[in-house]
Amino acid sequence: MIKVKPPFRCYNCNNLGHSSRECRQPRS
């Protein structure tokens, strides 16, 4: 069985749906 991963949480802007690598927000 393939476990479904939860949506990525961005460490940078703390939003779901993308990783910190994909984040377009400037790093604070």
C-alpha positions in Angstrom: 0.0 0.0 0.0 1.1 3.5 -0.8 0.7 5.9 2.1 -0.7 9.3 1.0 1.5 12.0 2.2 -0.1 15.1 3.8 0.2 18.3 1.9 3.5 20.0 2.2 3.8 22.7 4.8 6.1 25.5 3.9 8.6 26.3 6.7 9.1 29.7 5.2 5.6 31.2 5.0 3.9 28.4 6.9 1.3 27.8 4.2 0.2 24.4 3.0 0.4 23.1 -0.5 4.1 23.7 -1.3 7.5 23.1 0.2 10.0 25.7 1.4 12.0 25.1 -1.8 9.0 26.0 -3.9 8.1 29.1 -1.8 8.3 32.4 -3.6 8.1 34.4 -0.4 11.4 36.1 0.6 13.0 34.3 3.6 12.5 36.3 6.8 
